[in-house]
Amino acid sequence: MQKRNFYNPFIFLFLTIIVGFSACKTDPKTDNETQEITKASTVTVRLRAEADRLNPLLSYRGWSTHIMNFMFPTLLTYDPKTTELSPVLVKSRPVVEPIITEGPYSGGTQYTFELLEEATWDNGTPLTAKDYEFTLKVLFNPHVACEVYRQVLSLIRDVELDATNPKKFTVLTDEQYIKAEHATGLFILPEYIYDPDGLMKDYKVADLTDPEQAEKHSADEKLKAFGDQFNSSKYSREVGFVSGAGAYKLAEWIQGERIVITKKENWWGDKLRDQNPLLTAHPEKMIFLPVPDPATSISMLKDQSIDVMDAIPENQFLELKENELVNQHYNFHSPDVLGYYFLYLNMRIPKLEDKRVRRALAHLLDVDEVLKSVKLGFARPIIGPFHPSRSYYHKELAPIKLDVEKARNLLKEAGWEDTNGNGTVDKNIDGELVEMNLHYMITPKNPTSNNIALIFKNEAKKAGVNIEITPKEANVLREDVKNRNFEIFSGGANQDMVDDPKQFWHTSSDTPNGFNRFGFGNAESDQLIDEIRRTLDEEKRGELFLRLQEIIYDEQPAIFMYATKDRIAVHKRFKGVFTTLVTPRYFENYWYE
């Protein structure tokens, strides 16, 4: 099993782009609670890896996103308590005109926003529609190194500024899409910081989104100069040049040691906190320490040199909860993680092309034992690629249980029997006797993946299936998977608050850079996915999701295992602590002493 990012930095791109740069909401503070917040607190956070950049268009890492949450708020975000899409930098959710009936964007949708009157940049100037327009121009500048984000947000075609209200603007898209409202509600960059020489001022958004105009301008020196400037480390790492509309600013970055952000003096959002708790920002300082090694992190937890740690290994989490000294200082939380874990099966290879073989393999993985002995109860079984918390999770599909006899029968039906008496089933394929030997790729330093592989191997052997556990370094494994040079490997998927199944399950995603690594899909499943993506009616969309799950369940392109729970420790000196399904599941900006 792979780490939280699963060595696939773009699998959950939409989540990273949109959800990652959001503030979070809690209940309004009572007068008593407000009076209790008397100490200028500092929160020290352990990160599982070093941040790469603090630039919301250039970073793909969750560790960077965690920090940027507090610096680059979005127009809209998901309320972590209600999971409803809610306004942050705008007065309300946008006015939506469902279908554009005329012009070049016919068939698309338009979203009209109005920014908060109180919202200002660090120099005291107000956030305006022109700042949103500037941000889109940066996004679509072909020389800015954000190709993946550009692709995801390509549904945005133009923005119209209100001539009578500098805070009001309308975003135009060219398609119906279930995530479009959230996508258009992205963060805003201050033009005076990121383009002090006005290199982008003479361009329009349509100059960069229209293919004909974009081709015409692609070689412009000003666009290239801006791209070189924006891509430089200066606008990703240096104090004073990493700047957003959020409550916090970069104060220090010592590579490999710490990143420090501090609260801005007289931040505009403090005046609105009672009206919109999404703007809450209590701590005066946050210190982020990159500590990849869990053992080192746990030692730091024990001596109270960090205030919060997530993804604590299951066995150590249980031990810490029983440790009297640790219990004096920390509370423990285990919220659901919005994602799932599974085994990829390569449907393209002859040994796995028959769905009866794939179902037989599913009956040879003892998921209950995995939950008990590997996850130690910090997970629950799943039947498919959507989280059990979803309203459209298909509860009528039964989990596939360990059943060696059923597996033997399915293999026999598919023509796999032990004809040479060596204990492994075989089959004649194109005139050659092929043994059912399957390579299960794992990364060598991942005990979860290795333990699951051993459980699978032991049960599979009873049905005549030989699982060969094949350790590979992460970069080699990634390349093999990209080239579809694999039989079985373990992986996982984080999810956004709204599921778009195209990236994993549409045949158009069965490409080297796509994530349909199974070889799954047919005309019906593709049509369902296309309809899901453009169906805004939740009830109708739910029916489509149910049918898609039935097809995936029947085809068995993967062995679905579990949805996990996080393991988080937070120092007891903080109040206002809560955990949630919404990534990253805990929100330091609400903590106070």
PAFIBA-312354 format. One record per residue (C-alpha): residue in one letter; x, y, z. Coordinates in steps of 0.1 Angstrom, whole numbers, plus 5000, padded with zeros to 4 digits. Layout:
BEGIN
aXYZ
...
# end
This chain:
BEGIN
m500050005000
q501250344992
k501450665012
r498750925014
n499751064980
f500150714966
y503050824945
n500550954920
p500751334924
f497951404899
i495351134908
f493451374931
l494351684912
f490951844915
l490951794952
t494451954954
i493652244933
i490252344947
v489652194981
g493252234992
f493252614990
s490152655012
a489552795046
c487152595068
k484052675088
t482952615123
d480252735145
p480153105155
k481953185187
t479953275218
d480853575238
n482253355266
e484353165241
t485653485225
q486653605260
e488553285266
i490853345237
t493453545256
k496753385247
a498653455214
s499153085206
t501652905183
v500752575167
t503652345157
v502652095130
r504451785118
l504451745080
r505151405065
a507351555038
e509051885028
a506852135010
d508052204974
r506552544968
l504052794983
n502552894950
p498952774945
l499452724907
l502752554907
s502652304936
y501151954934
r502051834969
g499551794997
w502151915022
s502452255004
t498652275001
h498252225039
i500252545044
m498752745016
n495252675030
f495952965054
m497453205028
f495253174997
p491553145006
t489153064977
l485853224967
l484052904978
t484852615000
y483252305015
d482052365051
p483752085070
k480852035094
t477952035069
t480051955037
e478052215019
l479752444994
s479952785011
p481153145003
v484553265017
l485753564997
v482353634981
k479053754995
s477153434985
r477353134962
p477153254926
v474053324907
v474053044881
e472553064847
p472452694838
i472652714800
i474252974777
t472052964746
e473953194723
g477453274712
p480753074713
y480052924747
s476552794739
g475652494760
g477852614788
t477052784821
q477753124837
y478453204873
t478153554887
f480153634919
e480453944941
l483553984963
l483254094999
e483454475004
e485854435033
a488354205015
t491754385009
w495254294999
d498254355022
n498754695008
g495254805017
t493754804982
p490554614977
l490154274960
t488354334927
a487054154897
k490254254879
d492254044904
y490153744895
e490653824858
f494453854864
t494553514881
l492853344851
k495353514828
v498153364849
l496553024848
f496153024811
n499553174802
p501152884783
h504552964799
v503352924834
a504252574846
c500752464856
e499852244826
v497751994847
y495752264864
r495152434831
q493752114817
v491452064847
l490152414846
s489952434808
l486152454811
i486552824820
r486553024788
d486253384798
v485253634825
e483053944822
l483654234846
d480654434857
a480954784844
t479054934874
n480554724903
p484254654905
k483554364929
k481254184905
f482053944877
t480653654856
v482653344847
l481753174815
t482152804809
d481552604777
e480052294793
q477752154820
y479952004847
i479151894883
k482252054897
a482152374877
e480752604904
h483552494928
a486152524900
t485252874892
g485452964929
l489152944930
f491753154948
i492853504937
l496353634932
p497354004939
e498554154906
y500754414922
i502854134938
y502953884910
d503154114880
p504754444892
d505854534857
g502354484841
l503454214816
m499954064815
k497854384816
d497254414779
y495954054775
k492353934779
v491453594792
a489953504759
d493353574742
l494653274762
t491653044762
d490553064726
p492752824706
e493153054676
q494153354698
a496253144721
e498353024691
k498753374679
h500153494712
s502053184722
a505453324713
d504853674728
e507953784747
k505853944775
l503953624781
k507253434782
a508853684805
f505953664829
g506153284828
d509853284836
q509253534865
f506253354880
n507953014878
s511053134896
s511653034932
k511153394942
y507353374939
s507253034956
r509653064985
e510653424994
v509153625022
g507253925007
f506653754973
v504353474985
s501153664992
g497453604992
a494253735007
g494353505037
a495053565073
y498653445073
k501853545056
l505153365051
a507653465078
e510453215074
w511452905053
i514552715062
q514852425038
g514452085055
e513952245089
r510852455092
i508352685075
v506752965096
i503653165088
t502453445110
k499053625113
k498853955095
e498154255117
n494654405114
w493654135089
w490354225073
g488753895079
d488753935117
k485954185114
l483653935096
r484353625117
d481053645136
q479153675103
n481253415085
p483153165107
l485053045076
l487253355082
t488353235116
a492153265123
h493053235160
p496753135162
e499353405159
k501953175144
m502052825128
i505352635125
f505552345101
l508252085106
p509051835079
v509651505097
p509251205073
d510250935098
p507250825120
a509450715148
t511151055150
s507751225149
i506451005177
s509451095199
m508751465192
l505151405202
k506151245235
d508451535244
q505751785232
s507851945206
i505051915181
d501351995188
v499751775161
m500551465141
d498451275116
a498750935099
i500250785130
p500850415123
e497950205136
n499850005162
q501650305176
f498450505177
l496950245200
e500050235221
l500050615225
k496450615236
e497450375264
n500550575274
e499550755306
l502151035301
v501151105265
n497451095275
q498051375299
h498851605271
y497151485239
n493651405226
f493351135199
h491051145169
s490250895141
p488051065114
d487150895082
v489450965053
l487651055021
g489250794999
y489650414993
y492350144990
f492349864964
l494449624943
y494849714907
l494349424883
n495649454848
m492649344827
r494649354794
i496949054801
p495648704791
k495848574827
l493448844840
e491248914809
d488448684821
k486248854848
r485748514865
v489448494872
r489348844886
r486448764908
a488248444920
l491148664931
a488748884950
h487548584969
l491148504978
l491848824996
d490748815032
v489649175036
d488349105071
e491748985081
v493349295066
l491049515086
k491749325118
s495449255116
v496849525093
k494549825099
l493749725135
g490149835130
f490950185116
a489050115083
r485849975069
p485249745040
i484049875006
i482349734975
g483649984949
p485350304942
f483050544961
h483250634998
p480650465021
s479550815033
r478150894998
s474350894995
y474750694962
y477050434977
h475550104965
k474549934998
e472849644980
l476049514966
a477549264990
p481249285000
i483148994983
k484348765011
l487148515014
d485848194998
v488647964985
e486147694972
k484247954952
a487548084938
r488547734927
n485247684909
l485448024892
l489047944880
k487847604867
e484947764848
a487547994832
g489647694822
w492347714849
e493147374865
d496247214878
t497046974849
n500646894858
g500246844895
n502647114907
g500047284929
t499447584906
v496547604882
d497447644845
k495747694812
n496747644775
i496847994759
d497748014723
g499347674724
e501447744755
l500847614790
v500647914813
e500847884850
m498848114872
n501848304886
l501048664894
h503448934903
y502249164930
m504349484930
i504949664963
t507349934975
p509949774999
k509550025028
n505850005030
p504749755057
t501049795051
s501449695014
n503749405023
n501449265050
i498449275027
a500449095000
l501348815025
i497748765035
f496748754998
k499648514989
n498748265017
e495048235008
a495648234970
k498047944973
k495147724986
a493347774953
g496447704932
v497248074925
n500948164931
i501348534942
e504948644937
i505548954959
t507849184939
p509449474957
k510249784935
e511350124944
a508650384941
n510050554910
v510450224892
l506950104902
r505450434889
e507150394855
d506050034852
v502450124861
k502450414837
n503550174809
r500949914821
n503849674828
f502249514858
e499849234869
i498849344904
f499849634926
s498249814955
g497050174954
g494550424967
a492550724958
n491751034977
q488451194967
d486851534964
m483551624980
v481951564946
d483051244927
d484051264890
p484750914879
k486251004846
q489951004856
f489850644869
w487050474850
h486550624815
t488250464786
s489650804775
s491750784807
d493350464796
t496550644785
p500150654798
n499350964819
g495750854827
f494650664857
n492450394842
r495350154846
f492949864848
g491949864811
f488349904823
g485450044803
n482849994776
a480350204757
e477750184785
s480150284813
d481650564793
q478150704786
l477250674823
i480350864833
d479751134807
e476151174819
i477251184856
r479651474848
r476951694833
t473951594854
l473351864880
d470251704895
e471651504925
e468851244925
k469251164888
r473051164892
g472750924921
e470850674899
l473650694873
f476250634900
l474350314912
r474450164877
l478150254872
q478950074905
e477049764893
i479149754861
i482449794880
y481349534906
d480449284878
e483749344859
q485949334889
p488749554875
a490149584910
i489949424944
f488349684966
m489549665002
y488649945026
a488150315033
t490550405061
k490450625091
d493150885100
r495050865133
i495551215147
a496951345180
v496351705191
h497751875222
k495151925249
r496052285255
f494052385224
k490352445224
g488152465193
v489652145179
f487451925157
t488051675130
t485951605099
l485751415066
v486851715047
t490651715038
p492951765057
r490551655085
y491851905111
f492052285109
e494652465130
n493252805123
y490352735147
w492452645176
y492852875206
e494152865242
# end
